[in-house]
Amino acid sequence: MKKKISVVSSAFNEQDNVRELYERVKAEMSKHADKYDYEQIVLDNGSTDHTLEELRKITGEDKNFKVIVNARNFGHIRSPYYGMMQCTGDAVIYLASDLQDPPELIGQFLQKWEEGFKVVLAQKEKTEEGFVFATARKLYYKLLGWLNDSGAELTNNCTGFGLFDKDVIDEIRRLNDPYPYIRGLVCELGYSKALIPFAQHSRKHGITKNNFYTLYDNAMIGFTNHTKVPLRVAAMGGFILGIFSFMLALVYLILKLCYWERFPMGTAPLLLAVLFFGSVQLFFLGILGEYIGAIFTQVLKRPAVIEKERINF
């Protein structure tokens, strides 16, 4: 009996990419048709262009191609996660619909999976993204690795593009996290993992949906899921700054008493002190807010996605 592979993607305004995505996945899976059956699932995440029309055409041509139409745009984290949870294959392969994740790596994923690895992740060795984003990404991974106190060894330069065994998917489904950090979660679960290096090219069609907010969102989810160090830094920082403030005030008092006429207090030191401590307070309130927001999301337990329609299921 053949094993079944589920290939899943989420698409938002990718009318120029979904046809090529389908053809390249089909071409790659046809090489392994003797061993595997497959399904390809694409979630239309509230596209406003002709993406859904193109997806409908493909579903009429190939019964292996399935579409879930979301009621609206549920974001860059919830929609892919929901799609993975709807898969029924013995292994699930996730790749982005913008073709920056090359489907040609599927064969290598399957090979590593057959060798016994439960998780196979594509790891970016090279990227054509801008210098600013590339540098920020490197610094982020170094900082997260340094602060990580979850006990899990996190993998750098992975976007979630990869293969996940059914056992991994079932465990993630059981956890029922409404806003998961998949690439970190699979590391924390501890399943055997293999890495496939690849070069990520810039997209050929359309406009990237990644911006400062989406990257910041991913970064904060990584921090709140894998480290409590920022909260402890806030506590220790407040204690240290409190001692420093007391000592500085004591020095000012002694100088004023000793040199009453020649040591004017002035407003500049007071203004700088107020601005400095105000900015520190706002920074750590923001960190605290991120953790509270993560707890709030967990408590609400809202559904990851509301479906509008299913095609070819």
NORPEWO-V216343 format. One record per pair of residues at least 24 apart in sequence whose ideal C-beta (glycine too) atoms are under 10 Angstrom apart, sorted by the first residue. I is the first residue (numbers start at 1). J is the second residue. D is the distance in whole Angstrom. If there is no record, write none. Layout:
i=[I | I]
j=[J | J]
d=[D | D]
This chain:
i=[1 | 2 | 2 | 2 | 2 | 2 | 2 | 2 | 2 | 3 | 3 | 3 | 3 | 3 | 3 | 3 | 3 | 3 | 3 | 3 | 3 | 4 | 4 | 4 | 4 | 4 | 4 | 4 | 4 | 4 | 4 | 5 | 5 | 5 | 5 | 5 | 5 | 5 | 5 | 5 | 5 | 5 | 5 | 5 | 5 | 5 | 5 | 5 | 5 | 5 | 6 | 6 | 6 | 6 | 6 | 6 | 6 | 6 | 6 | 6 | 6 | 6 | 6 | 6 | 6 | 6 | 6 | 6 | 6 | 6 | 6 | 7 | 7 | 7 | 7 | 7 | 7 | 7 | 7 | 7 | 7 | 7 | 7 | 7 | 7 | 7 | 7 | 7 | 8 | 8 | 8 | 8 | 8 | 8 | 8 | 8 | 8 | 8 | 8 | 8 | 8 | 8 | 8 | 8 | 8 | 8 | 8 | 8 | 8 | 9 | 9 | 9 | 9 | 9 | 9 | 9 | 9 | 9 | 9 | 9 | 9 | 9 | 9 | 9 | 9 | 10 | 10 | 10 | 10 | 10 | 10 | 10 | 10 | 10 | 10 | 10 | 10 | 10 | 10 | 10 | 10 | 10 | 10 | 10 | 10 | 10 | 10 | 10 | 11 | 11 | 11 | 11 | 11 | 11 | 11 | 11 | 11 | 11 | 11 | 11 | 11 | 11 | 11 | 11 | 11 | 12 | 12 | 12 | 12 | 12 | 12 | 12 | 12 | 12 | 12 | 12 | 12 | 12 | 12 | 12 | 12 | 12 | 12 | 13 | 13 | 13 | 13 | 13 | 13 | 13 | 13 | 13 | 13 | 13 | 13 | 13 | 14 | 14 | 14 | 14 | 14 | 14 | 14 | 14 | 14 | 14 | 14 | 14 | 14 | 14 | 14 | 14 | 14 | 15 | 15 | 15 | 15 | 15 | 15 | 15 | 15 | 15 | 15 | 15 | 16 | 16 | 16 | 16 | 16 | 16 | 16 | 16 | 16 | 16 | 17 | 17 | 17 | 17 | 17 | 17 | 17 | 17 | 17 | 17 | 17 | 18 | 18 | 18 | 18 | 18 | 18 | 18 | 18 | 18 | 18 | 18 | 18 | 18 | 18 | 18 | 18 | 19 | 19 | 19 | 19 | 20 | 20 | 20 | 20 | 20 | 21 | 21 | 21 | 21 | 21 | 21 | 21 | 21 | 22 | 22 | 22 | 22 | 22 | 22 | 22 | 22 | 22 | 22 | 22 | 23 | 23 | 24 | 24 | 24 | 24 | 24 | 24 | 25 | 25 | 25 | 25 | 25 | 25 | 25 | 26 | 26 | 26 | 26 | 26 | 27 | 27 | 27 | 28 | 28 | 28 | 28 | 28 | 28 | 28 | 28 | 28 | 29 | 29 | 29 | 29 | 29 | 29 | 31 | 31 | 31 | 31 | 32 | 32 | 32 | 32 | 35 | 35 | 36 | 36 | 36 | 36 | 36 | 37 | 37 | 37 | 38 | 38 | 38 | 38 | 38 | 39 | 39 | 39 | 39 | 39 | 39 | 39 | 39 | 39 | 40 | 40 | 40 | 40 | 40 | 40 | 40 | 41 | 41 | 41 | 41 | 41 | 41 | 41 | 41 | 41 | 41 | 41 | 41 | 41 | 41 | 42 | 42 | 42 | 42 | 42 | 42 | 42 | 43 | 43 | 43 | 43 | 43 | 43 | 43 | 43 | 43 | 43 | 43 | 43 | 43 | 43 | 43 | 44 | 44 | 44 | 44 | 44 | 44 | 44 | 44 | 44 | 45 | 45 | 45 | 45 | 45 | 45 | 45 | 45 | 45 | 45 | 45 | 45 | 45 | 45 | 45 | 46 | 46 | 46 | 46 | 46 | 46 | 46 | 46 | 47 | 48 | 49 | 51 | 51 | 52 | 52 | 52 | 55 | 55 | 56 | 56 | 56 | 58 | 58 | 59 | 59 | 59 | 60 | 60 | 62 | 63 | 64 | 65 | 65 | 66 | 66 | 66 | 66 | 67 | 67 | 67 | 67 | 67 | 68 | 68 | 68 | 68 | 68 | 68 | 68 | 68 | 69 | 69 | 69 | 69 | 69 | 70 | 70 | 70 | 70 | 70 | 70 | 71 | 71 | 71 | 71 | 71 | 72 | 72 | 72 | 73 | 74 | 74 | 74 | 74 | 75 | 75 | 75 | 75 | 75 | 75 | 76 | 76 | 76 | 76 | 76 | 76 | 76 | 77 | 77 | 77 | 77 | 77 | 77 | 77 | 77 | 77 | 77 | 77 | 78 | 78 | 78 | 78 | 78 | 78 | 78 | 79 | 79 | 80 | 80 | 80 | 80 | 80 | 81 | 81 | 81 | 81 | 81 | 81 | 81 | 81 | 81 | 81 | 81 | 82 | 82 | 82 | 82 | 82 | 82 | 83 | 83 | 84 | 84 | 84 | 84 | 84 | 84 | 84 | 84 | 85 | 85 | 85 | 85 | 85 | 85 | 85 | 85 | 86 | 86 | 86 | 86 | 86 | 87 | 87 | 87 | 88 | 88 | 88 | 89 | 89 | 89 | 89 | 89 | 90 | 90 | 90 | 90 | 91 | 91 | 91 | 91 | 91 | 91 | 91 | 91 | 91 | 92 | 92 | 92 | 92 | 92 | 92 | 92 | 92 | 93 | 93 | 93 | 93 | 93 | 94 | 94 | 94 | 94 | 94 | 94 | 94 | 94 | 95 | 95 | 95 | 95 | 95 | 95 | 96 | 96 | 96 | 96 | 96 | 96 | 96 | 97 | 97 | 98 | 98 | 98 | 98 | 98 | 98 | 98 | 98 | 98 | 99 | 99 | 99 | 99 | 99 | 100 | 100 | 100 | 100 | 100 | 100 | 100 | 100 | 100 | 100 | 100 | 100 | 100 | 101 | 101 | 101 | 101 | 101 | 101 | 101 | 102 | 102 | 102 | 102 | 102 | 104 | 105 | 105 | 105 | 105 | 105 | 105 | 106 | 108 | 108 | 108 | 108 | 108 | 109 | 109 | 109 | 109 | 109 | 109 | 110 | 111 | 111 | 112 | 112 | 112 | 112 | 112 | 112 | 112 | 113 | 113 | 113 | 113 | 115 | 115 | 116 | 116 | 116 | 117 | 117 | 117 | 117 | 117 | 117 | 117 | 118 | 118 | 118 | 118 | 118 | 118 | 118 | 118 | 118 | 118 | 118 | 118 | 118 | 118 | 119 | 119 | 119 | 119 | 119 | 119 | 119 | 119 | 119 | 119 | 119 | 119 | 119 | 119 | 119 | 119 | 119 | 120 | 120 | 120 | 120 | 120 | 120 | 120 | 120 | 120 | 120 | 121 | 121 | 121 | 121 | 121 | 121 | 121 | 121 | 121 | 121 | 121 | 121 | 121 | 121 | 121 | 121 | 122 | 122 | 122 | 122 | 122 | 122 | 122 | 122 | 122 | 122 | 122 | 122 | 123 | 123 | 123 | 123 | 123 | 123 | 123 | 123 | 123 | 123 | 123 | 123 | 123 | 124 | 124 | 124 | 124 | 124 | 124 | 124 | 124 | 124 | 125 | 125 | 125 | 125 | 125 | 125 | 125 | 126 | 126 | 126 | 126 | 126 | 126 | 127 | 127 | 127 | 127 | 127 | 127 | 128 | 128 | 128 | 128 | 128 | 129 | 129 | 129 | 129 | 129 | 130 | 133 | 133 | 133 | 136 | 136 | 136 | 136 | 137 | 137 | 140 | 140 | 140 | 140 | 140 | 140 | 141 | 141 | 143 | 143 | 143 | 143 | 143 | 144 | 144 | 144 | 144 | 144 | 144 | 144 | 145 | 145 | 146 | 146 | 147 | 147 | 147 | 147 | 147 | 147 | 147 | 147 | 147 | 148 | 148 | 148 | 148 | 148 | 148 | 148 | 148 | 149 | 149 | 149 | 149 | 149 | 150 | 150 | 150 | 150 | 150 | 150 | 150 | 151 | 151 | 151 | 152 | 152 | 152 | 152 | 152 | 152 | 152 | 152 | 152 | 153 | 153 | 153 | 153 | 154 | 154 | 154 | 154 | 154 | 154 | 154 | 155 | 155 | 155 | 155 | 155 | 155 | 156 | 156 | 157 | 157 | 157 | 157 | 158 | 158 | 158 | 158 | 158 | 158 | 158 | 158 | 159 | 159 | 159 | 159 | 160 | 160 | 160 | 161 | 161 | 161 | 162 | 162 | 162 | 162 | 162 | 163 | 163 | 164 | 165 | 165 | 167 | 168 | 176 | 176 | 176 | 177 | 177 | 177 | 177 | 177 | 178 | 178 | 178 | 178 | 178 | 178 | 178 | 178 | 179 | 179 | 179 | 179 | 179 | 179 | 179 | 179 | 179 | 179 | 179 | 180 | 180 | 180 | 181 | 181 | 181 | 181 | 181 | 181 | 181 | 181 | 181 | 181 | 182 | 183 | 183 | 183 | 184 | 184 | 184 | 184 | 184 | 184 | 185 | 185 | 187 | 188 | 188 | 219 | 220 | 220 | 220 | 220 | 220 | 220 | 220 | 221 | 221 | 221 | 223 | 223 | 223 | 223 | 224 | 224 | 224 | 224 | 224 | 224 | 224 | 224 | 225 | 228 | 230 | 230 | 230 | 230 | 230 | 230 | 230 | 231 | 231 | 231 | 231 | 231 | 233 | 233 | 234 | 234 | 234 | 234 | 234 | 234 | 234 | 235 | 237 | 237 | 237 | 238 | 238 | 238 | 238 | 241 | 241 | 241 | 241 | 242 | 245 | 245 | 245 | 248 | 249]
j=[37 | 32 | 33 | 34 | 35 | 36 | 37 | 38 | 90 | 32 | 35 | 36 | 37 | 38 | 89 | 90 | 91 | 110 | 113 | 114 | 166 | 36 | 37 | 38 | 39 | 87 | 88 | 89 | 90 | 91 | 166 | 29 | 32 | 35 | 36 | 37 | 38 | 39 | 40 | 87 | 89 | 90 | 91 | 92 | 93 | 106 | 109 | 110 | 113 | 163 | 37 | 38 | 39 | 40 | 41 | 66 | 83 | 84 | 86 | 87 | 88 | 89 | 90 | 91 | 92 | 93 | 94 | 163 | 164 | 166 | 169 | 38 | 39 | 40 | 41 | 42 | 64 | 65 | 87 | 89 | 91 | 92 | 93 | 94 | 95 | 103 | 106 | 163 | 39 | 40 | 41 | 42 | 43 | 66 | 68 | 80 | 81 | 82 | 83 | 84 | 85 | 86 | 87 | 89 | 92 | 93 | 94 | 95 | 97 | 40 | 41 | 42 | 43 | 79 | 80 | 83 | 93 | 94 | 95 | 96 | 97 | 98 | 99 | 101 | 103 | 41 | 42 | 43 | 44 | 45 | 68 | 70 | 74 | 75 | 76 | 77 | 78 | 79 | 80 | 81 | 82 | 83 | 84 | 94 | 95 | 96 | 97 | 305 | 42 | 43 | 44 | 45 | 46 | 47 | 51 | 52 | 54 | 55 | 67 | 79 | 96 | 97 | 98 | 206 | 209 | 43 | 44 | 45 | 46 | 47 | 48 | 49 | 51 | 70 | 73 | 74 | 75 | 76 | 79 | 97 | 98 | 206 | 209 | 44 | 45 | 46 | 47 | 48 | 49 | 50 | 51 | 73 | 97 | 206 | 207 | 209 | 42 | 44 | 45 | 47 | 49 | 50 | 51 | 54 | 55 | 96 | 97 | 98 | 99 | 203 | 205 | 206 | 209 | 47 | 48 | 49 | 50 | 51 | 52 | 53 | 54 | 55 | 205 | 206 | 49 | 50 | 51 | 54 | 98 | 99 | 203 | 204 | 205 | 206 | 51 | 54 | 96 | 97 | 98 | 99 | 100 | 203 | 204 | 205 | 206 | 42 | 44 | 47 | 50 | 51 | 52 | 53 | 54 | 55 | 57 | 58 | 65 | 67 | 97 | 98 | 99 | 54 | 55 | 57 | 58 | 97 | 99 | 103 | 204 | 205 | 58 | 95 | 96 | 97 | 98 | 99 | 101 | 103 | 54 | 55 | 57 | 58 | 59 | 61 | 62 | 64 | 65 | 97 | 103 | 58 | 103 | 95 | 99 | 102 | 103 | 104 | 106 | 64 | 65 | 93 | 95 | 103 | 104 | 106 | 58 | 62 | 64 | 65 | 103 | 103 | 104 | 106 | 93 | 102 | 103 | 104 | 105 | 106 | 107 | 109 | 110 | 64 | 93 | 103 | 106 | 107 | 110 | 104 | 106 | 107 | 110 | 106 | 107 | 110 | 111 | 110 | 114 | 89 | 90 | 91 | 106 | 110 | 64 | 89 | 90 | 64 | 89 | 91 | 93 | 106 | 63 | 64 | 65 | 66 | 87 | 88 | 89 | 312 | 313 | 64 | 65 | 66 | 67 | 93 | 103 | 312 | 65 | 66 | 67 | 68 | 83 | 84 | 86 | 87 | 88 | 89 | 92 | 310 | 312 | 313 | 66 | 67 | 68 | 69 | 83 | 97 | 311 | 67 | 68 | 69 | 70 | 74 | 78 | 79 | 80 | 82 | 83 | 84 | 86 | 97 | 305 | 307 | 68 | 69 | 70 | 73 | 79 | 97 | 308 | 309 | 311 | 69 | 70 | 72 | 73 | 74 | 75 | 76 | 78 | 79 | 80 | 82 | 83 | 97 | 209 | 305 | 70 | 71 | 72 | 73 | 74 | 75 | 79 | 308 | 73 | 73 | 206 | 97 | 206 | 308 | 309 | 311 | 311 | 312 | 309 | 311 | 312 | 311 | 312 | 311 | 312 | 313 | 311 | 312 | 312 | 312 | 312 | 311 | 312 | 310 | 311 | 312 | 313 | 309 | 310 | 311 | 312 | 313 | 305 | 307 | 308 | 309 | 310 | 311 | 312 | 313 | 307 | 308 | 309 | 310 | 311 | 304 | 305 | 306 | 307 | 308 | 309 | 305 | 306 | 307 | 308 | 309 | 305 | 306 | 308 | 209 | 303 | 304 | 305 | 306 | 179 | 209 | 214 | 217 | 304 | 305 | 209 | 210 | 213 | 214 | 215 | 217 | 218 | 160 | 178 | 179 | 180 | 181 | 182 | 214 | 217 | 218 | 221 | 304 | 178 | 179 | 180 | 302 | 303 | 304 | 305 | 304 | 305 | 160 | 180 | 182 | 304 | 305 | 160 | 172 | 177 | 178 | 179 | 180 | 181 | 182 | 185 | 304 | 305 | 178 | 303 | 304 | 305 | 306 | 307 | 304 | 305 | 160 | 164 | 168 | 169 | 172 | 173 | 180 | 182 | 169 | 170 | 172 | 173 | 176 | 180 | 304 | 305 | 173 | 305 | 307 | 310 | 313 | 164 | 166 | 169 | 166 | 169 | 313 | 163 | 164 | 165 | 166 | 169 | 165 | 166 | 167 | 169 | 118 | 120 | 163 | 164 | 165 | 166 | 167 | 168 | 169 | 162 | 163 | 164 | 165 | 166 | 168 | 169 | 172 | 120 | 161 | 162 | 163 | 164 | 122 | 159 | 160 | 161 | 162 | 163 | 164 | 182 | 122 | 159 | 160 | 161 | 162 | 163 | 159 | 160 | 161 | 200 | 203 | 209 | 210 | 206 | 209 | 202 | 203 | 204 | 205 | 206 | 207 | 208 | 209 | 210 | 201 | 203 | 204 | 205 | 206 | 124 | 127 | 128 | 129 | 159 | 161 | 200 | 201 | 202 | 203 | 204 | 208 | 210 | 159 | 160 | 161 | 162 | 198 | 200 | 201 | 161 | 198 | 199 | 200 | 201 | 198 | 161 | 162 | 163 | 196 | 197 | 198 | 163 | 163 | 194 | 196 | 197 | 198 | 161 | 162 | 163 | 164 | 194 | 196 | 163 | 194 | 196 | 162 | 163 | 192 | 193 | 194 | 195 | 196 | 163 | 164 | 165 | 194 | 192 | 194 | 165 | 192 | 194 | 163 | 165 | 191 | 192 | 193 | 194 | 195 | 163 | 164 | 165 | 166 | 167 | 168 | 171 | 186 | 189 | 190 | 191 | 192 | 193 | 194 | 155 | 162 | 163 | 164 | 165 | 167 | 168 | 183 | 186 | 187 | 189 | 190 | 191 | 192 | 193 | 194 | 195 | 161 | 162 | 163 | 164 | 165 | 192 | 193 | 194 | 195 | 196 | 155 | 157 | 158 | 159 | 160 | 161 | 162 | 163 | 164 | 183 | 186 | 187 | 193 | 194 | 195 | 196 | 157 | 158 | 159 | 160 | 161 | 162 | 163 | 195 | 196 | 197 | 198 | 200 | 155 | 156 | 157 | 158 | 159 | 161 | 162 | 194 | 195 | 196 | 197 | 198 | 200 | 156 | 157 | 158 | 159 | 161 | 197 | 198 | 199 | 200 | 157 | 195 | 196 | 197 | 198 | 199 | 200 | 157 | 197 | 198 | 199 | 200 | 201 | 157 | 198 | 199 | 200 | 201 | 202 | 199 | 200 | 201 | 202 | 203 | 200 | 201 | 202 | 208 | 210 | 202 | 210 | 212 | 215 | 212 | 215 | 216 | 219 | 215 | 219 | 215 | 216 | 218 | 219 | 222 | 223 | 219 | 222 | 219 | 222 | 223 | 227 | 229 | 184 | 219 | 222 | 223 | 225 | 226 | 227 | 226 | 227 | 227 | 229 | 222 | 223 | 226 | 227 | 228 | 229 | 230 | 232 | 233 | 184 | 187 | 222 | 223 | 225 | 226 | 227 | 229 | 226 | 227 | 228 | 229 | 232 | 184 | 187 | 188 | 225 | 226 | 227 | 228 | 188 | 190 | 226 | 184 | 185 | 186 | 187 | 188 | 189 | 190 | 225 | 226 | 187 | 188 | 190 | 193 | 181 | 183 | 184 | 187 | 188 | 222 | 226 | 183 | 184 | 186 | 187 | 193 | 195 | 183 | 195 | 183 | 195 | 197 | 200 | 182 | 183 | 184 | 186 | 187 | 193 | 195 | 196 | 183 | 200 | 210 | 218 | 184 | 186 | 218 | 196 | 198 | 200 | 186 | 193 | 194 | 195 | 196 | 194 | 196 | 191 | 191 | 192 | 191 | 193 | 298 | 301 | 304 | 225 | 297 | 298 | 301 | 304 | 297 | 298 | 299 | 300 | 301 | 302 | 303 | 304 | 217 | 221 | 224 | 225 | 293 | 294 | 297 | 298 | 300 | 302 | 304 | 221 | 225 | 304 | 218 | 219 | 220 | 221 | 222 | 223 | 224 | 225 | 226 | 294 | 221 | 218 | 221 | 222 | 218 | 221 | 222 | 223 | 225 | 226 | 225 | 226 | 226 | 225 | 226 | 290 | 286 | 287 | 289 | 290 | 291 | 293 | 294 | 290 | 294 | 297 | 287 | 290 | 291 | 294 | 287 | 290 | 291 | 292 | 293 | 294 | 295 | 297 | 294 | 291 | 283 | 284 | 286 | 287 | 288 | 290 | 291 | 284 | 287 | 288 | 290 | 291 | 284 | 287 | 280 | 281 | 283 | 284 | 285 | 287 | 288 | 284 | 280 | 283 | 284 | 277 | 280 | 281 | 284 | 276 | 277 | 280 | 281 | 277 | 273 | 276 | 277 | 273 | 273]
d=[9 | 10 | 9 | 8 | 6 | 6 | 5 | 9 | 9 | 10 | 7 | 5 | 7 | 9 | 8 | 4 | 7 | 9 | 9 | 9 | 10 | 7 | 5 | 7 | 7 | 9 | 7 | 4 | 5 | 8 | 9 | 7 | 8 | 9 | 5 | 7 | 4 | 8 | 9 | 9 | 5 | 7 | 6 | 8 | 6 | 8 | 9 | 7 | 9 | 8 | 10 | 7 | 5 | 8 | 6 | 9 | 9 | 8 | 9 | 3 | 6 | 3 | 8 | 7 | 5 | 7 | 9 | 10 | 10 | 9 | 9 | 6 | 7 | 5 | 7 | 9 | 9 | 10 | 9 | 8 | 10 | 8 | 5 | 8 | 7 | 8 | 7 | 10 | 9 | 8 | 5 | 8 | 8 | 9 | 9 | 7 | 10 | 9 | 4 | 6 | 9 | 8 | 6 | 9 | 6 | 7 | 5 | 8 | 10 | 8 | 8 | 5 | 7 | 10 | 8 | 7 | 9 | 7 | 6 | 6 | 4 | 9 | 10 | 9 | 10 | 9 | 7 | 5 | 8 | 5 | 9 | 9 | 9 | 9 | 8 | 10 | 9 | 4 | 4 | 9 | 8 | 6 | 10 | 9 | 10 | 8 | 7 | 10 | 6 | 7 | 6 | 6 | 10 | 7 | 6 | 9 | 9 | 8 | 9 | 9 | 9 | 4 | 8 | 10 | 10 | 9 | 8 | 4 | 7 | 6 | 9 | 9 | 8 | 9 | 6 | 10 | 9 | 8 | 8 | 8 | 10 | 10 | 6 | 10 | 9 | 9 | 5 | 6 | 5 | 9 | 6 | 9 | 10 | 7 | 8 | 8 | 9 | 9 | 9 | 7 | 8 | 10 | 5 | 9 | 9 | 9 | 5 | 6 | 9 | 9 | 8 | 6 | 9 | 7 | 10 | 5 | 4 | 5 | 9 | 8 | 6 | 9 | 8 | 8 | 9 | 9 | 9 | 9 | 10 | 10 | 10 | 8 | 4 | 6 | 9 | 9 | 9 | 6 | 6 | 5 | 10 | 8 | 8 | 5 | 6 | 7 | 9 | 9 | 10 | 6 | 9 | 10 | 5 | 6 | 10 | 7 | 10 | 10 | 6 | 10 | 10 | 6 | 9 | 8 | 7 | 10 | 6 | 9 | 9 | 8 | 9 | 8 | 9 | 5 | 9 | 6 | 9 | 7 | 9 | 9 | 10 | 5 | 10 | 9 | 7 | 10 | 6 | 10 | 10 | 9 | 9 | 10 | 8 | 8 | 4 | 7 | 9 | 10 | 9 | 9 | 8 | 5 | 10 | 7 | 10 | 7 | 8 | 8 | 9 | 8 | 9 | 10 | 10 | 9 | 5 | 6 | 9 | 5 | 6 | 10 | 9 | 8 | 10 | 9 | 7 | 9 | 9 | 10 | 9 | 6 | 10 | 8 | 7 | 6 | 10 | 8 | 9 | 9 | 9 | 9 | 10 | 7 | 8 | 8 | 10 | 6 | 7 | 10 | 9 | 9 | 9 | 6 | 8 | 6 | 7 | 7 | 7 | 9 | 9 | 6 | 5 | 7 | 10 | 9 | 10 | 10 | 8 | 5 | 7 | 7 | 6 | 9 | 7 | 7 | 10 | 10 | 9 | 10 | 9 | 9 | 8 | 6 | 8 | 10 | 8 | 7 | 10 | 8 | 5 | 8 | 6 | 9 | 10 | 5 | 7 | 7 | 5 | 10 | 8 | 9 | 7 | 9 | 7 | 5 | 6 | 10 | 9 | 10 | 9 | 9 | 10 | 9 | 5 | 8 | 5 | 6 | 8 | 8 | 9 | 5 | 9 | 10 | 9 | 9 | 9 | 9 | 6 | 7 | 5 | 4 | 7 | 10 | 9 | 9 | 8 | 9 | 9 | 9 | 10 | 10 | 9 | 10 | 8 | 10 | 10 | 7 | 10 | 10 | 9 | 5 | 5 | 10 | 9 | 9 | 8 | 6 | 8 | 9 | 6 | 7 | 6 | 4 | 6 | 8 | 7 | 4 | 7 | 9 | 8 | 6 | 9 | 8 | 6 | 8 | 10 | 8 | 7 | 5 | 4 | 7 | 7 | 10 | 5 | 7 | 7 | 6 | 9 | 8 | 4 | 7 | 5 | 9 | 9 | 8 | 8 | 10 | 9 | 7 | 5 | 8 | 9 | 10 | 8 | 8 | 9 | 9 | 7 | 8 | 10 | 5 | 10 | 8 | 8 | 9 | 10 | 6 | 7 | 8 | 8 | 9 | 7 | 7 | 7 | 9 | 8 | 7 | 9 | 9 | 9 | 4 | 6 | 8 | 6 | 7 | 10 | 8 | 10 | 10 | 9 | 8 | 8 | 9 | 8 | 6 | 10 | 6 | 10 | 6 | 8 | 10 | 8 | 4 | 4 | 10 | 9 | 9 | 8 | 9 | 7 | 10 | 6 | 8 | 9 | 10 | 8 | 7 | 10 | 7 | 5 | 9 | 10 | 7 | 9 | 10 | 9 | 9 | 9 | 9 | 9 | 9 | 7 | 9 | 10 | 10 | 10 | 10 | 10 | 7 | 9 | 8 | 5 | 10 | 10 | 9 | 9 | 5 | 7 | 5 | 6 | 10 | 9 | 8 | 9 | 7 | 5 | 8 | 7 | 8 | 5 | 10 | 9 | 9 | 7 | 5 | 8 | 10 | 9 | 6 | 6 | 7 | 8 | 7 | 8 | 8 | 9 | 9 | 5 | 8 | 10 | 7 | 8 | 7 | 10 | 9 | 10 | 10 | 9 | 10 | 10 | 5 | 9 | 8 | 7 | 10 | 7 | 8 | 9 | 8 | 7 | 7 | 8 | 9 | 10 | 9 | 9 | 9 | 9 | 9 | 5 | 6 | 7 | 6 | 9 | 9 | 10 | 7 | 9 | 4 | 9 | 8 | 8 | 10 | 9 | 7 | 9 | 8 | 8 | 9 | 8 | 9 | 9 | 6 | 10 | 6 | 8 | 9 | 9 | 5 | 10 | 9 | 9 | 7 | 4 | 10 | 9 | 7 | 7 | 9 | 9 | 10 | 7 | 10 | 9 | 4 | 9 | 7 | 6 | 9 | 7 | 8 | 9 | 8 | 10 | 7 | 9 | 8 | 8 | 8 | 5 | 6 | 4 | 10 | 9 | 8 | 4 | 9 | 6 | 5 | 10 | 9 | 9 | 10 | 4 | 5 | 7 | 9 | 9 | 7 | 7 | 6 | 7 | 10 | 6 | 10 | 5 | 8 | 8 | 10 | 5 | 7 | 4 | 7 | 9 | 10 | 5 | 4 | 8 | 9 | 10 | 7 | 5 | 8 | 6 | 6 | 9 | 5 | 9 | 8 | 7 | 4 | 8 | 9 | 7 | 8 | 9 | 7 | 7 | 6 | 7 | 9 | 7 | 8 | 9 | 4 | 5 | 9 | 8 | 5 | 8 | 5 | 9 | 7 | 8 | 5 | 5 | 9 | 9 | 9 | 10 | 5 | 7 | 5 | 7 | 10 | 9 | 4 | 7 | 7 | 9 | 8 | 7 | 8 | 5 | 8 | 10 | 10 | 4 | 7 | 6 | 9 | 10 | 9 | 8 | 4 | 7 | 9 | 8 | 10 | 7 | 5 | 8 | 8 | 8 | 7 | 6 | 4 | 9 | 8 | 10 | 7 | 9 | 9 | 10 | 8 | 9 | 7 | 9 | 8 | 10 | 9 | 8 | 9 | 9 | 10 | 9 | 6 | 8 | 9 | 10 | 9 | 9 | 10 | 9 | 10 | 10 | 9 | 8 | 5 | 7 | 10 | 7 | 7 | 10 | 10 | 9 | 9 | 10 | 7 | 8 | 4 | 9 | 4 | 7 | 10 | 9 | 9 | 10 | 9 | 9 | 10 | 5 | 5 | 8 | 8 | 5 | 6 | 6 | 9 | 8 | 9 | 6 | 8 | 4 | 7 | 9 | 8 | 9 | 9 | 7 | 9 | 9 | 5 | 4 | 8 | 7 | 10 | 7 | 6 | 9 | 9 | 9 | 10 | 8 | 6 | 5 | 8 | 8 | 7 | 7 | 9 | 9 | 6 | 7 | 7 | 10 | 10 | 10 | 9 | 9 | 9 | 10 | 5 | 9 | 9 | 9 | 10 | 8 | 10 | 7 | 8 | 10 | 9 | 10 | 9 | 10 | 9 | 8 | 9 | 8 | 9 | 9 | 9 | 8 | 9 | 9 | 9 | 7 | 9 | 7 | 10 | 10 | 8 | 9 | 9 | 9 | 7 | 10 | 9 | 6 | 7 | 10 | 7 | 6 | 6 | 8 | 6 | 9 | 7 | 10 | 10 | 10 | 8 | 5 | 8 | 10 | 9 | 8 | 8 | 8 | 9 | 8 | 10 | 10 | 4 | 6 | 9 | 8 | 5 | 8 | 10 | 10 | 9 | 10 | 8 | 10 | 8 | 6 | 10 | 6 | 6 | 7 | 9 | 9 | 8 | 7 | 10 | 10 | 9 | 10 | 5 | 9 | 8 | 8 | 9 | 7 | 10 | 8 | 7 | 9 | 9 | 9 | 6 | 5 | 10 | 8 | 4 | 9 | 10 | 8 | 8 | 10 | 8 | 10 | 5 | 9 | 8 | 8 | 9 | 7 | 7 | 10 | 7 | 8 | 8 | 9 | 10 | 8 | 4 | 9 | 6 | 7 | 9 | 7 | 9 | 7 | 10 | 8 | 9 | 7 | 9 | 7 | 7 | 10 | 10 | 8 | 10 | 8 | 8 | 10]
